[in-house]
Amino acid sequence: MSDSLRDQLLGLGFKPAPKPEKPARTPQAPQRPAGGHPRPGHGGKPSSHRGAPSKGGAPHRGGHQKGAQAQKPRTREEIDLAKAYAIRAQREKEERIEAERLKQEEARLRREAKAKLAEFVKDKALNDAEADIARHFPYGGKIKRIYVNADQLKALNAGELGVVQLDGRYLLVTAAVLDEAATLFAPAVALKVDPAAPAADDPYADPKYQVPDDLVW
């Protein structure tokens, strides 16, 4: 339409046709990839060093190669020495186990022997509750004593009687019982006098030989 015709129409009261309004443009959110991080170039910060390893990441291949080169193969001498150490350690372990087994076995045999001895000497002790003569004798590296009467002292020094140690007690028994006790448990024989031995070998046979109480254990 020319300007003159347009002016004529406006003069007759016609209004110009309204111009169509332009739709408002809404800002579009940046598209994110499936992992939730913005794609480079679409609102996210591009990585300045693409492919660079982060802190604490795996070392470069060169580090592995250097470490492999640093580990030298062991020599034949080193291998033989390691085997020798292993064999010795195993042998020492077996020896300790065997020693402990023998120790336990010995303790078991001692318990059984002492139990048999206790059963055997039951009611066979001749200790006199009124005896007042101290007969000293060495036993276990210490000086021990048992109280006897005059007749028992003579019989003890003649080898007709003997002393058996059982659970810390010293029992006066006959020579026959003493011999049987020796077969059951030899360490229990505390005093067995040989009448043929010189008197000097047993100075404690004489009751006049006094031993201080602080030397008797």
C-alpha positions in Angstrom: 0.0 0.0 0.0 1.3 3.4 -1.0 1.7 6.2 1.5 -1.0 8.4 -0.2 -3.6 5.7 0.0 -2.6 5.0 3.6 -3.0 8.6 4.5 -6.4 8.8 2.8 -7.7 5.8 4.8 -6.3 7.3 8.0 -8.2 10.5 7.1 -11.4 8.7 6.7 -11.1 7.2 10.3 -9.5 3.8 9.6 -7.0 2.7 12.2 -3.8 1.1 11.1 -3.6 -2.7 11.6 -1.9 -3.7 14.8 1.6 -5.1 14.4 2.0 -8.7 15.5 3.8 -9.0 18.9 7.1 -10.8 18.9 7.1 -13.8 21.4 9.4 -13.3 24.4 12.5 -15.4 24.2 13.1 -17.6 27.2 16.7 -18.4 28.1 17.5 -22.0 27.6 19.3 -23.9 30.3 22.6 -25.4 29.2 22.3 -29.0 28.2 24.1 -31.5 30.6 25.4 -34.9 29.7 24.0 -38.1 31.3 26.5 -37.9 34.1 25.2 -34.5 35.3 28.3 -32.5 34.3 28.1 -29.7 31.7 29.6 -30.4 28.4 32.6 -28.4 27.4 31.4 -25.4 25.4 27.8 -25.6 26.8 27.9 -23.6 30.0 30.6 -25.8 31.8 34.2 -24.8 32.2 36.4 -26.6 29.7 39.3 -28.5 31.1 42.5 -26.6 30.6 44.6 -29.9 30.5 42.5 -32.6 28.9 43.7 -36.1 29.9 46.1 -34.8 32.6 46.2 -37.2 35.7 44.8 -35.8 38.9 46.7 -35.7 42.2 47.3 -39.1 43.7 46.6 -40.7 40.4 48.5 -43.6 38.9 52.1 -42.8 38.1 53.4 -42.7 34.6 54.4 -45.8 33.0 58.0 -44.7 33.3 57.8 -45.0 37.1 56.7 -48.7 36.8 59.5 -49.4 34.5 62.1 -47.7 36.8 60.7 -49.8 39.8 60.9 -53.0 37.8 64.5 -52.2 36.9 65.4 -51.4 40.5 64.3 -54.9 41.7 67.2 -57.1 40.8 66.7 -60.9 40.8 68.1 -62.7 43.8 71.3 -64.6 43.3 71.7 -68.3 43.8 73.6 -67.7 47.0 70.8 -65.6 48.4 68.2 -68.2 47.5 70.3 -71.0 49.2 70.7 -68.8 52.3 67.0 -68.2 52.5 66.3 -71.9 52.2 68.9 -72.7 54.9 67.2 -70.2 57.3 63.8 -71.7 56.6 65.1 -75.2 57.3 66.8 -74.2 60.5 63.7 -72.3 61.8 61.5 -75.4 61.0 64.0 -77.7 62.8 64.2 -75.4 65.9 60.4 -75.3 66.0 60.2 -79.1 65.9 62.9 -79.4 68.6 60.9 -77.0 70.9 57.7 -79.0 70.3 59.5 -82.3 71.1 61.2 -80.8 74.2 57.8 -79.7 75.5 56.3 -83.1 74.8 59.0 -84.8 76.7 58.7 -82.4 79.6 54.9 -83.1 79.8 55.5 -86.8 79.5 58.1 -86.7 82.3 55.7 -84.8 84.5 53.0 -87.3 83.9 55.3 -90.2 84.8 56.4 -88.5 88.0 52.8 -87.9 89.0 51.9 -91.5 88.4 55.0 -92.8 90.2 54.4 -90.6 93.2 50.8 -91.8 93.4 51.9 -95.4 93.3 54.5 -94.7 96.0 51.9 -93.0 98.2 49.7 -96.0 97.9 52.5 -98.4 98.7 53.9 -96.7 101.8 50.4 -96.1 103.3 50.4 -97.4 106.9 54.1 -98.5 106.6 55.7 -95.4 108.2 57.4 -96.0 111.5 57.6 -92.4 112.7 57.4 -92.0 116.5 55.4 -89.0 117.6 57.4 -88.9 120.9 60.8 -89.2 119.3 63.2 -86.5 120.4 66.5 -87.3 118.7 67.2 -85.3 115.6 68.9 -87.4 112.8 70.2 -85.0 110.1 71.0 -86.0 106.6 71.7 -84.2 103.2 68.9 -84.4 100.7 68.3 -82.3 97.6 71.4 -80.1 98.2 70.1 -79.1 101.7 70.3 -80.4 105.2 67.1 -82.2 106.4 66.3 -84.0 109.7 63.9 -86.5 111.0 63.1 -87.2 114.7 63.7 -90.8 115.9 64.1 -92.6 119.2 67.2 -94.3 120.4 66.4 -97.7 118.9 65.4 -96.3 115.6 68.6 -94.3 115.4 70.7 -97.4 115.8 68.6 -99.3 113.2 68.8 -96.3 110.8 72.6 -96.0 111.1 72.9 -99.8 110.6 70.9 -99.6 107.3 67.9 -101.5 108.7 65.7 -98.4 108.4 65.6 -95.7 105.8 63.8 -92.4 105.0 61.4 -91.7 102.2 60.3 -88.2 101.2 56.7 -87.9 100.1 54.8 -84.6 99.7 57.3 -82.7 101.9 57.1 -85.3 104.7 59.9 -87.6 105.8 58.8 -91.1 106.6 60.8 -93.7 108.5 60.5 -97.1 106.8 62.1 -100.5 106.8 64.9 -101.3 104.4 62.6 -103.6 102.4 60.1 -100.8 102.0 62.9 -98.4 101.1 64.1 -100.7 98.3 60.6 -101.0 96.9 60.2 -97.3 97.1 63.4 -96.9 95.1 61.9 -99.0 92.3 58.7 -97.0 92.2 60.2 -93.5 92.5 63.9 -93.3 93.1 64.0 -89.5 93.8 61.8 -90.2 96.9 64.7 -92.0 98.7 65.9 -89.4 101.1 68.3 -91.5 103.4 69.7 -94.9 102.8 72.7 -95.7 105.0 75.4 -98.1 103.9 76.7 -99.7 107.2 79.9 -100.7 105.5 80.8 -97.1 104.6 83.3 -95.2 106.8 81.8 -93.2 109.7 83.5 -90.1 108.3 81.3 -90.3 105.2 78.2 -89.6 107.3 79.0 -87.2 110.2 75.3 -86.7 110.9 75.0 -90.4 112.1 76.2 -89.2 115.5 73.5 -87.4 117.3 76.1 -85.4 119.1 76.9 -83.7 115.8 74.7 -80.7 116.2 73.4 -78.7 113.2 72.1 -75.2 113.8 68.5 -74.8 113.1 69.1 -72.0 110.5 71.1 -74.5 108.4 68.2 -77.0 108.3 65.8 -76.5 105.4 
